[in-house]
Amino acid sequence: MSPAAAKASSKSAGSPQAPSPLKVTARARPGSRVALEVAIPGARSQASYDAAVEKLSRTIKLPGFRKGKVPRPVLLQQIGPLRIRATALEDLVDAAFRDAIEVEKVAAISRPELSEGFEVVLERFDPGSDLTITLELDVEPTPKLKATKGLKAEAESVSYDPARVDELIEQSRKQLATLVPVEGRAAQAADVAVLSFSGVFADTEEPITGGSSDAMEVELEEGRMIPGFVEGVIGMAVGESKTIDCQFPESYPQEDAAGRKARFEISLKDLKTRELPALDDAFAQQASDKQTLAELRADLEIRLQDDSERRGKANRHDALLSALVEELEVELPETMVQQEIRNLIEQTAGQIAQQGMDVKKLFTPDLVRSLMDTSRPEAETRLKRSLALKALAEAEKIELEASELEAKLKEIGRGLSQEGNIDPERVRLAVADDLLQEKLLTWLESNSTITEKAPAPADGDASETKEETQAKPKGKAKAKKADA
């Protein structure tokens, strides 16, 4: 909202269709809203009514009359005075709104609402008489920062762990392993067992849905099956059968099974183990595009170090943004919040569609309503961070130089030259936003104090690190089977 609308003000405006001036008084409302009290003179309300009669007359077809030539008395009888007045009022309000925001320089981001409601205003609308209406609407918020320098933030530290290189290499060895038959011993951890089994719930003897198989390959590793299953198989010999007791976790996704005890009749039909490839240059060539094992190790080290630096930087920026938002003074307009919620839901739907799932079937009205409720906190956080950066740019006069943008566009242009259906203007805007945000965060980091804290305990290694840095086999990811 403009400074003129931040406090009550009165101005006059006219419109080309209705030259009679309007008297506009603007008052601020909570939630980045503004109320525009508009005094409409009788001459303008009459002009709107006459225009409505003329417009509706062009839509009426009556026997004996040419289209648009129906006499007013006949027209009033056919259409009814209420419909004409309603049409006139709709057009009058729309025109008054356009003129009012122009004279008050209001940055409207929503359609206006009649504070009294349309039906109430319609009752007192008398063409030819003065009419005063109050329009309420959302406007662009005006974010302000209590402080921009000297912020204090605490970020989770990220350090490079050289041991991860060996872990990633072992993962690749496992993916490229050959399955060979086991002879002369019982099942051990890390073996691959071929099982036939059937399960029932211990309390009812009811068969478990999906709890049986004639021949399933099961990797004998912790977490592969429900607690107690893999442990029960370890120690079995090929051809042996036994009964094992298990229990479904409380968090099990199948509700009728969560937390319940189960019993399985199991037969071990076959047993194999992984034969890992030797750690040599041949393995490096099979697992990656590197020619030697030394090159593979060096490449993984660089990628892990880069990943650690990237995640550490992201943590620092995230902490700084949180600290900056603490200094933010702004009222979020509901229109912006709702739009951001829709953006989040559309992103979720896009991710699901990329996985090949039917979005239309999954996104039922009930699910959409639930997502709109649960997405609100994230939407508000994203908006506050964006507005805080906007306020920082204005407060510290930080701008993106044209040369910086052109250089980056030229850099990425080479990679996009082969892509089709790319809107250059959208690319330009996205790159400009990213560059300015990076510039703001760099400035913020230079003018703030960041302390590091130990990383939070995790269930396992960061999945994104594994995906981005592990050696990629040239062949199939699954272990190969050897002839018995």
C-alpha positions, 0 to 999 in steps of 0.5 A, spaced: 500 500 500 502 506 498 504 511 503 497 515 501 493 509 503 497 508 510 493 513 513 486 516 511 486 520 505 481 523 501 481 525 493 477 525 487 477 521 481 473 521 474 472 516 469 472 516 461 465 513 461 462 517 467 465 524 468 462 525 474 468 525 480 468 520 485 470 522 492 475 517 495 477 516 502 483 510 504 484 507 510 489 502 512 486 495 515 490 489 519 493 484 515 495 488 509 488 490 507 485 497 505 478 500 505 476 505 500 470 509 502 468 511 495 462 516 494 459 516 487 455 522 485 448 521 483 449 522 475 454 517 475 449 512 478 444 514 473 449 513 467 451 506 470 443 504 470 442 507 463 448 503 460 446 497 463 439 498 460 442 499 453 447 492 454 441 488 456 437 490 451 442 487 446 441 481 449 433 480 449 430 477 443 422 479 442 417 477 437 416 483 433 422 487 435 429 488 432 435 486 437 437 492 440 430 496 439 426 493 444 422 499 448 424 501 455 418 499 458 417 492 454 424 491 456 423 493 464 417 488 464 421 482 460 428 483 464 425 485 471 428 492 475 432 488 480 436 484 474 437 491 471 439 494 478 444 489 479 447 489 473 448 496 473 451 496 480 456 490 478 458 495 473 458 501 477 462 498 483 467 495 478 469 502 475 469 505 481 474 500 484 479 501 478 478 509 479 479 509 486 486 504 486 488 509 480 487 515 484 490 512 491 496 509 487 494 502 491 498 496 489 491 491 489 493 484 489 486 481 490 479 483 488 475 488 492 469 486 497 463 490 499 464 491 506 456 491 507 455 485 502 452 486 495 445 484 497 445 490 502 448 495 497 443 493 492 437 494 496 439 501 497 442 503 490 437 508 487 439 510 480 440 517 480 442 518 487 448 519 491 451 512 493 457 511 498 460 504 498 466 501 502 471 496 498 476 492 502 482 489 498 488 486 500 494 490 498 502 489 497 505 488 504 510 493 506 516 489 509 520 493 514 526 490 518 528 492 525 535 491 524 540 488 518 547 488 521 549 485 527 545 479 527 546 472 530 545 466 528 547 458 529 548 454 524 549 446 524 556 444 522 557 440 516 564 437 516 568 432 510 568 425 513 574 421 509 571 415 511 565 416 507 569 415 501 570 407 503 563 407 505 561 409 498 566 404 494 563 399 498 556 400 496 558 400 489 562 394 490 555 391 493 551 393 487 556 390 482 557 383 486 555 377 483 551 372 487 554 365 488 550 359 491 552 357 498 554 350 500 556 347 507 553 352 512 547 356 515 544 362 513 548 368 515 547 376 515 548 379 509 546 373 505 541 373 500 535 367 502 530 365 497 524 363 502 517 360 502 513 363 507 506 364 510 504 369 516 498 369 520 496 374 526 498 371 533 492 373 536 486 371 531 490 366 526 487 371 521 492 370 514 496 377 513 494 380 507 501 380 503 504 376 508 505 370 504 510 368 498 512 361 494 519 364 493 521 371 495 529 373 495 530 376 502 537 380 503 538 378 510 540 385 513 537 389 519 531 393 517 529 389 510 523 386 514 519 387 520 523 385 526 524 378 528 523 376 521 531 376 518 533 374 525 529 368 525 532 366 518 539 367 520 542 360 522 537 356 518 540 351 513 537 350 506 531 345 506 529 347 513 523 349 515 521 353 522 516 357 525 518 364 527 515 370 531 515 377 529 511 383 531 509 389 526 512 396 528 507 401 531 508 405 525 507 400 520 503 403 514 498 398 514 493 400 519 490 393 521 497 390 522 501 396 526 503 393 533 500 386 532 504 380 533 505 375 527 507 368 526 510 365 520 512 358 517 518 359 513 522 354 509 529 356 506 529 354 499 536 357 496 541 361 499 546 365 496 552 370 498 555 376 494 562 375 491 564 382 491 569 385 485 576 386 487 578 393 489 582 394 482 582 399 476 577 394 473 572 395 478 573 403 478 572 402 470 566 398 471 563 403 477 564 409 474 567 413 468 574 413 471 580 409 469 583 407 475 581 406 483 586 412 485 582 417 480 575 414 483 577 415 490 580 422 488 573 424 484 569 422 490 573 426 495 572 432 491 565 431 490 564 429 498 568 435 500 564 440 495 557 437 498 560 438 505 561 445 503 554 446 499 550 443 505 554 447 510 553 454 506 546 452 505 545 451 513 548 458 514 544 461 509 538 458 512 540 460 519 541 467 517 534 467 514 531 465 520 535 470 524 533 476 519 525 474 519 526 475 527 527 482 525 521 483 520 515 487 521 510 485 516 503 483 515 501 477 510 495 478 506 491 472 506 491 473 498 499 472 498 498 466 503 493 462 499 497 463 493 503 460 496 499 454 499 497 453 492 504 453 489 506 448 494 501 444 493 502 444 485 509 443 486 507 436 490 503 434 485 508 435 480 513 431 483 508 425 484 506 426 477 514 425 475 513 418 479 508 416 474 502 416 479 495 419 477 495 426 481 487 426 479 486 420 483 490 421 489 488 429 490 481 428 492 478 434 495 479 432 502 486 431 501 487 438 498 483 441 503 488 437 508 494 439 504 492 446 504 491 446 512 498 443 513 502 447 508 500 454 511 506 454 516 511 453 510 507 458 506 508 463 511 515 462 512 517 462 505 513 468 504 516 472 510 523 470 508 522 472 501 519 479 504 525 479 509 530 479 503 526 484 499 526 489 505 534 488 506 535 489 499 531 496 499 534 498 506 541 497 504 540 499 497 543 492 494 542 491 487 543 486 481 548 489 476 546 488 469 553 485 467 552 480 473 546 478 470 548 477 462 554 473 464 550 468 468 545 468 462 551 467 457 554 461 462 547 457 463 545 459 455 550 454 453 547 448 457 540 450 455 541 451 447 539 444 446 533 444 450 526 446 447 520 450 449 524 454 454 521 461 455 527 466 455 524 471 459 522 466 465 529 464 465 531 471 465 527 472 471 529 466 475 536 467 474 535 474 476 532 472 482 537 467 484 543 471 483 540 477 487 538 472 493 545 469 493 548 477 493 543 478 499 545 472 503 553 473 502 552 480 504 548 478 510 553 473 512 559 478 512 555 483 516 552 477 521 555 473 526 554 465 525 556 460 530 556 453 529 553 447 533 554 440 532 549 436 527 543 433 530 543 425 531 541 422 524 538 415 523 543 414 517 547 418 513 545 423 509 541 420 503 542 426 498 550 425 499 549 418 497 545 419 491 550 425 489 557 422 490 557 415 490 560 411 484 555 410 479 555 403 476 555 402 468 551 396 468 545 394 472 545 396 479 542 389 482 547 384 483 548 379 478 547 372 478 552 366 477 550 359 475 550 354 480 
